Amino acid sequence: MNWKDFLLTFFERMGIASVWAKPLTDFLVIVTTIIIAYVFFFVSRKFITFIFQKISTRSSTKFDDYLIQNKVPERLSYIPPLFFLLAFLPPLINYPEWIVEIVTNSLEALFVVVILSIIRSFLLSVQDLLKILPNFKDKPIQSYIQVFMILLWFVGVILILSLLTGKEIGAFLTGLGALSAVLLF
C-alpha cells in the first residue's frame, strides 16, 4: 500500500465521504510533493553555494568570484527541485490528461527559463572577467554578450511557446511562418 492509498483509507475511516476524501488526498499529496521540492531546493542551494564558496577561496582566479557575484550557484540550485517535480508531480495527479499535460509543459517551460537564466549569469561572469583583462579593455564585450543573449532568448521563447502549446518545434516554426505570410499578404 502506498502513502496515497494510506491517506485515502485514513480519511474514509475518519468518516469523510469518498467524494471528498479523494480530492483531499490528491491535494495533500501534491502539496507535500511541492514542500519536499522546496526543501530539496533549500538544501541544494546551501550545498551548491557551499561548494562554490570552497572552490572560490582555494583558487587564485577571479572567475569563480564572478560566478558567485552573478549568482550562478543560486540559479543552479533550481535544477534539482525542477527535476524532482518533473519526475514525481505528473504521476501523482489523478485528473484528466490535459491537466497533467499542462503541469508537465509548464514545468518544462520553467526549466528552459532556469537554463537561460544560468547561461545569462555565466555570460555576465565572463563579461566581468574580460573587462579586467588588458587585451579586451577596448573591445565591446557587453554588446557581443547582449546580442548573444537576445538570440538565446529568441530561441528560448520559441522553445517555451512550443512546450506550452504541445507542438514540435518544427511544426511550431512552420505555423509561425505561415501566420507571418498571411499577415503580410
N, C-alpha and C positions, 0 to 999 in steps of 0.2 A: 504494500500500500504506500503510495507516495504522499507527500505532505499536502497536496491539493485535495486528494480524496479524504485524507485525515481531517482537514478543516471542514470539508463538506459534511462528513458524517458527524463531526463535533457540533456543527450548527444545527443539523437536523435533530440530534439528540437533545439539544438545548430547547427544542420546541419551535425553532424558526422554520417557517414553511419552506418547502423545497423551491418554490418560486423566488423567494428572497435569499435563500441560502447559497444558491449557485452564483448569482451576481456578486454577493458579498464575498464569497470565496475568491472569485476571479479578481475582484477589486483588491483584496488583501494580498493576493499573490503578486499582482502587478506592482502594487505599492512597495511590497517587500523587496521585489527584484530591483526596483529603482533605488531604494535605500541602500541595498547591497552594492549597486553600481556606484552610488555616491561615496560610500565608504571605500570602495575599490579606487575611485578617483583620488580621494584624500590620501590614501596610503601610497598609491603610485606617484602622486605629486611630491610627497615627502621623500620617497625613495629616489626618484629621478633627480630631484633638486639636490639631495644629499650627494649623489654620485657626481653630478656636475660640479658641485662645490669642492669636493675632494680632488677631482681632476684639475680644477682651476687653481687650487692652492699649490699643487705639486708641479704644475707646468710653468714654464717661463714665458710662454707665448701669451699674447693679448687676445687671441681669437676666442678662447674659451671664456674669457671675461666678457667679451662682446656677446657671446651666445647667452650667457646668463643675464646680461644687461637687457638684451632684446627678448627675453622671456621664452627662449626655445625650450628649456626643460619644462616650464609650466605648460606650454602648449603640447609638448609630447605626452604629458600625463593625461591628456584627454583620450588618447588612443586605447589604452586597456579597458576603461569602462565602456567605451563605444563597442569594442569587440564583445565584451560581456553582454551588453544589451542586445546586440545583433544576434548573438548565439542563443540567448535564453528568453528574451521577451516575446518574439513572434510565436514560438511554440506554446507559450503559456496563454496566449489569447485564444479563447474558445468562442469567437464571434465570427461573423461572416468573413469569407476570404478577402473581401475588399478592405476590411478594416485592418487585417493582418498585412495586406499589401501596402496600405497607406503608412502603417507604422514602420515596416521594413524600408520602404522607399525614403521615408523621412529620416530614418537613422543613417541610411547610406548617403543621403544628401548632406547631412550634418558631418559625416565622415569626410566628405570632399571639402567642406568648408574648413574643417580642422587641418587637413593636409595642406590646403592653400595658406592657412594662417601660419603653419610651421615653415613652409617654404618662404613666406614673406619675412618672418623673423630671422630665418637663416640668411636670406639675402641682405637684410639690414645689418646683420653682423659682418657679412663680407664687405659691405659698403663701409662700415666703421673701420674695419681693418685696412682697407685700401686707402682710406683718407689719410692715414698716418704714414703710409709708405711714400718715399720721395719720388718714385717713378710714376705714381698715379695722382700726385697732388694737382696737376694741371689738367687732368682728364675729367670729363663729365660723367663720373661713375653713377651718380644719383640718377641722371637722365636715362642711362642704359638700364639700370635696375627698374626704374619706373615703367619703361617701355616693356621690359620682360614681364613685369607684374601685370600690366594691362593685358598682355597676351595670355598669361596664365589665368587671370580672372575671366577673360572671354571664354577660354576653353572650360574653365570651372563652371561658369554659368550655363554653358551648353550642356555639360555633363549633369549638372544639378537638375536642369529642366527635363533632360532626358530621363533621369531617375524618377523624378516626381510624376512624370506623365506615364512612365512604364514603357516607353518606346525605346527601341535600339537607337544608338547614336546616328547611324547611317540613315535610318528611316526618319529620325527627327530632323536631321540636317536637310534631307530631301524635302520634307514638308515645309521647312522654313524657306528653302529655295523656291518652292512652288508658290508659297504665300507672298514672297517678295516679288515674284514675276507677276502675280495677279495684282498686287498693289501698284506696281509700276505701269501696268497696262492701263 
